[in-house]
Amino acid sequence: MISYETQSLLVQIMGLVIVMICAVVIRRMKPMIYLSILIMWSANIIGQIKIMGGGPGAGLGFFVLPLYGIAVSYIAIRVISKKI
């Protein structure tokens, strides 16, 4: 059985992978900022609130995870999509 912490981490990593795939497909930064915030908020709600039951990590995740999503989308647009 996978622990709740590991399940939460997997949900957040899947959110980042979805952000990266969307950024490579869309290739425009402004819509990706909004989409990455939405995706990472959803990953935080599922991973930290539903699976882990809330707490300080969920509160911090509402601010930090969207920043990670924006950073991943920026890297995907600037680096990965230029090589495809």
C-alpha positions in Angstrom: 0.0 0.0 0.0 1.3 3.4 -1.0 1.3 5.9 1.9 -0.8 9.1 1.7 2.3 11.3 1.4 3.4 9.4 -1.6 0.0 9.5 -3.2 -0.1 13.3 -2.7 3.3 13.7 -4.2 2.3 11.6 -7.2 -0.8 13.8 -7.8 1.4 16.9 -7.7 4.0 15.5 -10.1 1.2 14.5 -12.4 -0.1 18.1 -12.3 3.4 19.3 -13.3 3.6 16.9 -16.1 0.1 18.0 -17.4 1.3 21.6 -17.2 4.4 20.8 -19.2 2.4 18.9 -21.9 -0.1 21.7 -22.2 2.7 24.3 -22.5 4.4 22.4 -25.3 1.1 22.2 -27.1 -0.2 25.8 -26.5 3.2 27.5 -26.8 1.9 30.9 -25.5 2.9 32.2 -22.1 -0.1 34.3 -21.0 -2.8 31.5 -21.3 -0.4 29.0 -19.7 0.0 31.2 -16.6 -3.7 31.0 -16.0 -3.9 27.3 -17.0 -1.0 26.3 -14.8 -2.5 28.1 -11.8 -5.7 26.3 -12.3 -4.1 22.9 -12.8 -1.8 23.2 -9.8 -4.6 24.5 -7.6 -6.6 21.4 -8.6 -3.6 19.2 -7.9 -3.3 20.8 -4.5 -7.0 20.3 -3.7 -6.8 16.7 -4.7 -3.4 15.9 -3.3 -3.2 17.9 -0.1 -6.8 18.4 0.9 -8.6 15.3 -0.3 -5.8 12.7 0.2 -3.8 14.2 3.1 -6.7 15.9 4.9 -5.6 19.6 4.8 -3.1 21.2 7.2 -0.4 23.7 6.7 1.0 22.0 3.6 -2.3 22.6 1.8 -2.3 26.3 2.7 1.2 26.8 1.5 0.5 24.7 -1.6 -2.0 27.3 -2.8 0.8 29.7 -3.2 3.9 27.6 -4.0 2.5 24.9 -6.4 1.2 27.5 -8.9 4.6 29.1 -8.9 6.1 25.7 -9.7 3.5 25.3 -12.5 4.4 28.7 -14.0 8.1 27.9 -13.8 7.6 24.5 -15.5 5.4 26.1 -18.2 8.0 28.8 -18.8 10.8 26.2 -19.2 8.6 24.1 -21.5 7.7 27.0 -23.7 11.2 28.5 -23.9 13.3 25.4 -24.1 11.4 22.3 -25.0 9.0 23.7 -27.6 11.9 25.4 -29.4 13.5 22.0 -30.0 10.4 20.3 -31.4 
